[in-house]
Amino acid sequence: MILTLLILIPLVAGILSFLAKENGKMIALLSSVATLGVAIATSVHAGTQTISWSIPWIPRLGAQLSFYADGMSAMLCLLTAIVMPVIFITNWNKTVDRAGSFYGLMLLSQAGITGVFLAHDALLFYFFWELALIPVYFLCSSWGGEKRVAVTFKFFVYTFLGSLMMLAALIFLSSQNPGVNAYSWENIVSAGASLDPVTQQWVFVLIFVAFAIKMPIFPFHTWQPDTYEQSPTPITIILSALMVKMGLYGVIRWLIPVAPEGVALWSNTIVVLSIIGIVYASCIAIVQTDLKRLVAYSSIAHMGLMAAAAFSQTKVGMHGLMVQMFNHGINITGMWLIVSMVEQRWGTRDMTKLGGMASTAPKMAIALVIISLANIALPLTNGFIGEFMLFNGLFSSASQYHIIFMVVAGIGIILGAVYTLNMIQKTAYGDAVEMTVSKDITTNEFVGLTIIIGIILILGVYPKPLLDMTLGVVNMMIP
């Protein structure tokens, strides 16, 4: 029952927010805090033993309402439950048109994302996959920037086409072993493993494209920078901190176990594409002057490294991937919050028109430096341990090109340091630029940033809880 609460609380609260209109903000905050409490309880239990709950859903199709939480699922539900109240807290003093609809859609997206991480039935997984997409589409198209319609349409077409390909593969797999539990995870995995290698490879491609678009990795990334730029900050956070993890989670839970022959054939190709994405996105980030686009391309580079480690098929790489999914979500949330605060105070995201934050808004400058350095995996920040394990996994992979993979991917660390330090220099230091709103961070922003920075520093010094939570999943996947 505890797993259903993680979905029902934001789902019911989202509906109530539509009805409450201007009071939707308060409903969103209270429900997100309640969901966080349930997520913490789930993480405590799922760190030592799995939790499951199932009832019949569509018996004629062999589909069930089946939820399952191990350490990885609980960790991602916890990430979602942390990010949402942080968004609501930092957005508290901002006026939003049609607040009830805005916060209602935000909560519905939370319910969909959480459902993706908990679904243990393939049809239910697809249902929540789409449920997470639809509210975000309306949020981007209604509250986004000037180019929001064209950009959101591109985003929707990309993701919807990928979803249809995945659905076709899932229907095919379920038809191999029809019955009462045709769409159960166990049945889908069994059906995939029983296919001949050629069929597995096609199944792999159909499912992988959906996840590759969502992450996104090169060359499926083209929707991302424009969508991030045009979306309001709360939606950008949901997209980059949470929804991209749906793709990585899908690879780990639904792709690698289902099509092992496809993984064996395509893994080197995907690692190459991921590494190209790391270097390509990092080089583009270096020449950006818009803070939002710089952070967007840095996110593509980070996702490329995580995708490469997923297909390295090593225990240390997989463990690092699970840890880094959580840490990247925390760090990128902090980055987007800082970008939003800069734009509000100075009226621009153009780094050529910024400077002197350290003297005009010292608290914001401190937060910028800490979060930015965590984003490039400085030791004693949360990003370090996961990224170290990711590179270790690439180096330890069975591929004959493993050294080349690690060296080229390592260039991304250097390039990441270049564009991050350049951004800090241009934004926080130099000649001070007068703010349009002469105020350092507000109380609610201070609370939100304190949560983010606290997690960064605590997990940077003591990452053991996160490592322990996911160790059992890694041992099960890669004996």
Stockholm file with secondary structure:
# STOCKHOLM 1.0

chainA/1-479         MILTLLILIPLVAGILSFLAKENGKMIALLSSVATLGVAIATSVHAGTQTISWSIPWIPRLGAQLSFYADGMSAMLCLLTAIVMPVIFITNWNKTVDRAGSFYGLMLLSQAGITGVFLAHDALLFYFFWELALIPVYFLCSSWGGEKRVAVTFKFFVYTFLGSLMMLAALIFLSSQNPGVNAYSWENIVSAGASLDPVTQQWVFVLIFVAFAIKMPIFPFHTWQPDTYEQSPTPITIILSALMVKMGLYGVIRWLIPVAPEGVALWSNTIVVLSIIGIVYASCIAIVQTDLKRLVAYSSIAHMGLMAAAAFSQTKVGMHGLMVQMFNHGINITGMWLIVSMVEQRWGTRDMTKLGGMASTAPKMAIALVIISLANIALPLTNGFIGEFMLFNGLFSSASQYHIIFMVVAGIGIILGAVYTLNMIQKTAYGDAVEMTVSKDITTNEFVGLTIIIGIILILGVYPKPLLDMTLGVVNMMIP
#=GR chainA/1-479 SS CHHHHHHHHHHHHHHHHHHHGGGHHHHHHHHHHHHHHHHHHHHHHHTTSCEEEEEEEEGGGTEEEEEEECHHHHHHHHHHHHHHHHHHHHTTTSCCTTHHHHHHHHHHHHHHHHHHHHBCBHHHHHHHHHHHHHHHHHHHHHHSCTTHHHHHHHHHHHHHHHHHHHHHHHHHHHHHSCSTTTTBHHHHHHHHHHSCHHHHHHHHHHHHHHHHHHTTCTTSCTTHHHHHHHSCHHHHHIIIIIIHHHHHHHIIIIITTTCHHHHHHHHHHHHHHHHHHHHHHHHHHHTCCBHHHHHHHHHHHHHHHHHHHHTTCCHHHHHHHHHHHHHHHHHHHHHHHHHHHHHHHHSCCBGGGCCCHHHHCHHHHHHHHHHHHHHTTCTTSHHHHHHHHHHHHHHHSSSTTHHHHHHHHHHHHHHHHHHHHHHHHHHHSSSCCCCSSCCCCCHHHHHHHHHHHHHHHHHHHCCHHHHHHHHHHHHHHCC
#=GC SS_cons         CHHHHHHHHHHHHHHHHHHHGGGHHHHHHHHHHHHHHHHHHHHHHHTTSCEEEEEEEEGGGTEEEEEEECHHHHHHHHHHHHHHHHHHHHTTTSCCTTHHHHHHHHHHHHHHHHHHHHBCBHHHHHHHHHHHHHHHHHHHHHHSCTTHHHHHHHHHHHHHHHHHHHHHHHHHHHHHSCSTTTTBHHHHHHHHHHSCHHHHHHHHHHHHHHHHHHTTCTTSCTTHHHHHHHSCHHHHHIIIIIIHHHHHHHIIIIITTTCHHHHHHHHHHHHHHHHHHHHHHHHHHHTCCBHHHHHHHHHHHHHHHHHHHHTTCCHHHHHHHHHHHHHHHHHHHHHHHHHHHHHHHHSCCBGGGCCCHHHHCHHHHHHHHHHHHHHTTCTTSHHHHHHHHHHHHHHHSSSTTHHHHHHHHHHHHHHHHHHHHHHHHHHHSSSCCCCSSCCCCCHHHHHHHHHHHHHHHHHHHCCHHHHHHHHHHHHHHCC
//
